[in-house]
């Protein structure tokens, strides 16, 4: 799950929103606790306001 999470924040930092969301979704599906990590991880600041990101971290 960490590999998916790491890919997600890497894509976020690159501004690749689609890939960031998809990889974060996979990480959360595999291990729901990563949802909590994403809530405060500044690496997701670039996509934090995206509705899809907000749905994932609920």
C-alpha positions in Angstrom: 0.0 0.0 0.0 2.9 2.4 0.7 4.1 2.1 -2.9 0.6 3.2 -4.2 0.6 6.0 -1.6 4.1 7.1 -2.6 3.1 7.1 -6.3 0.0 9.2 -5.4 1.9 11.9 -3.7 4.6 11.9 -6.3 2.0 12.5 -9.0 0.4 15.2 -6.8 3.7 17.0 -6.5 4.1 16.8 -10.3 0.6 18.2 -10.8 -0.7 15.0 -12.3 -4.1 15.1 -10.6 -5.6 12.1 -12.4 -2.8 9.7 -11.6 -2.6 11.0 -8.0 -6.3 10.4 -7.4 -6.2 6.9 -9.0 -3.1 5.8 -7.0 -4.4 7.2 -3.8 -7.7 5.5 -4.3 -5.9 2.2 -4.8 -3.8 2.8 -1.6 -6.9 3.5 0.4 -8.7 0.5 -0.9 -5.8 -1.7 0.1 -5.3 -0.1 3.5 -7.9 2.4 4.6 -5.6 3.9 7.3 -3.7 5.8 4.6 -6.8 8.0 4.3 -5.6 9.5 7.6 -2.1 10.1 6.3 -3.4 11.9 3.2 -5.6 14.2 5.3 -2.5 16.0 6.7 0.3 15.2 4.2 1.4 18.5 2.6 2.5 16.5 -0.5 -1.2 16.5 -1.4 -1.7 20.3 -1.1 -1.7 20.6 -4.9 -4.9 18.4 -5.2 -6.4 19.0 -1.7 -9.2 21.2 -3.1 -10.1 18.7 -5.8 -13.6 17.2 -5.1 -12.3 13.7 -5.8 -9.6 14.1 -3.3 -12.1 15.4 -0.7 -14.3 12.4 -1.4 -11.4 10.0 -0.8 -10.4 11.4 2.5 -13.9 11.5 4.1 
